[in-house]
Amino acid sequence: MSGAPAGHTSIVWLRRDLRLSDNAALYEACSKSERVCVAFVVNPPMLRDPSMGSPIVCAFFEALGALREDLRARGSDLAILIGDFTSELRSLAKRIEARAMYYNVDYEPAAVRRDATVEAALRADGLEVAAFVDHVYFSAGDVLQNNGSPYRVFTPYKRRWLDLRTFSPRLPFPSLRALEGRLLERLLIGGTAPVPKAEDFGFSNSAAYPHATEALAHLRLRDFLDGPARAYQIDRNIPSLDGTSRLSHHLRAGTIGVRTCVEQAVSRARSSGPQHRESIETWIAELVWRDFYQSVLKWFPKVENAPFLLAAQNVPWRSDQSDFSTWCDGRTGYPIVDAAMRQLNETGWMHNRLRMIAASFLSKHLLIDWHSGERYFHRQLADADLAQNNGGWQWAASTGTDAVPYFRIFNPVAQGKRFDPAGTFVKHFIPELANVPTKYVHEPWMMPPLLQAASGVTIGREYPAPIVVHNEARSRAIHVFKSTLGSSAGAKK
């Protein structure tokens, strides 16, 4: 820190890293600068993009507000800029006489193009610009096969990832400590906009949406490791339980660093018994999946708009807006699917097991292009992330790398009975079925008419009949995929 040049002011451009702790770019800026200004650009055209949804906008804006308060408590401020990325950052750099800008890389193709444009403009203005790996534990270039090519299959990727972590762990950056005495004073920043509101850009807000602040993220990680993590291996599949970390939207907004998550989990596992340790290791594997899908997006950016498997481009998807809308609204007649979609629509979040069930139903039972479901999820999720969302949808649709074989098609009734045996989750999100006996809650159309009347739900009136018959839909999907992908493609890894 003592080697920082006198008078050297740097900008730290935040995007998906809205925190002060364990922040790579912030740490590097504080290490090499006398003063640091933290900035975020609100870009109206990006917010007007049809892919943008209310839950993620609300999460990001809440995180911005909390970050501003934290910086102001330290005598500085968050420079909130509204407009074009390049022009706003150039203007800020000129105003505060910055000599460098630091930011954390993003693998999304649009972000890569944006960053290249901004970087070129600032370099032309004479600023030094540097980017750092932050949103993943290991960069896409760190975890490669022996021949230097990227992994296409998760299991060997995971083995290499775990080996790397053992011998070369990525510890959290001490950025919170590094920024002491380095933050640019609030009065010197000037020209910063108020924290935006979702409503200002045409988005709705809801108390049911996930909340995102750095303090909440750390509290949730602690509570998870103290509680649900102990039985995560089993409870993570039960949607009626608080059995998951609920950190996905925090990782998306960057209100917590992935290195912090991994290292605290590893530390807890070391001090735990075998069963608890195994559950925590299962959760760490989910973070490895996150890195894997980010790596796939980095090395195979075509997946943003196309299936990973070339042959999957020829799947004759059905174009049925009525069926698609029925799925979106949670009115398919299959309770576990409908409850999942209603959870998504009401809360801006969906349980991971349910994401698989809902995605499988749309792409296999209804044979509707997975792109449609992917786009819908992206608009509805507070944790909307291109790499994760795309990877999950291509896995379920049997079109991606390491995808589920096409002949494995989730039976929504069996899935409901297995993971929501008492119908607790279903009845919470589908109150029409509140009085249906457990025996029929996942297949209410099987209830005799008198029992339907006694339960207050007539199938086809208060709750819809199934949109498709499972066995018929399954046979249709297998025929279509087999004729398109070939008899062995669905099992190819």
Number of C-alpha atoms within 10 A of each C-alpha: 11 9 9 15 12 10 12 15 25 30 29 23 22 21 18 19 26 28 25 25 22 24 29 23 26 31 21 21 28 26 19 18 24 22 23 27 29 25 21 22 19 20 14 12 9 11 17 13 9 10 14 18 23 22 30 28 24 24 25 26 21 19 26 25 17 21 22 22 15 17 19 14 10 16 14 22 25 27 25 20 22 16 14 15 17 17 14 19 23 16 12 20 21 12 13 16 15 22 20 22 25 24 25 21 20 20 21 17 15 9 13 13 11 13 19 10 13 19 20 14 16 20 14 10 13 12 19 15 17 16 17 16 16 24 26 21 24 23 19 21 12 14 23 17 13 7 6 10 11 20 21 20 14 17 15 13 21 19 13 17 21 17 13 15 16 10 8 11 15 16 14 20 21 16 21 15 13 19 22 10 14 19 22 24 18 17 10 12 18 14 12 16 13 13 18 18 16 21 12 8 13 11 16 14 15 12 8 12 20 21 19 29 24 23 14 16 24 18 11 16 20 16 13 20 19 11 14 21 29 21 17 25 19 13 18 23 18 21 22 18 13 15 21 21 18 18 20 20 25 29 23 23 29 27 31 30 29 25 21 19 21 24 17 15 21 16 10 17 21 12 10 14 11 11 14 21 20 18 21 26 19 17 20 18 17 13 17 23 19 20 25 29 22 26 26 24 22 21 17 13 17 13 21 16 9 16 22 24 17 11 14 18 14 12 17 13 16 13 12 12 10 9 19 19 12 14 23 22 15 24 22 23 22 27 28 32 30 23 24 26 26 22 22 23 20 16 18 26 27 24 19 16 15 24 21 17 20 28 24 28 26 22 24 29 26 22 25 23 19 23 18 14 20 19 18 14 28 23 20 23 25 30 26 26 20 20 22 20 20 27 29 21 26 27 21 28 29 30 29 24 21 21 23 20 19 25 18 15 23 19 16 21 17 14 17 25 18 12 19 20 18 17 24 16 21 27 18 14 20 21 12 16 25 18 14 22 16 16 14 15 27 27 21 25 20 13 19 11 13 10 15 19 12 12 16 15 22 22 18 11 8 11 20 18 18 17 16 15 10 18 11 10 18 22 14 16 21 19 15 18 26 17 12 16 20 13 15 10 18 20 15 11 13
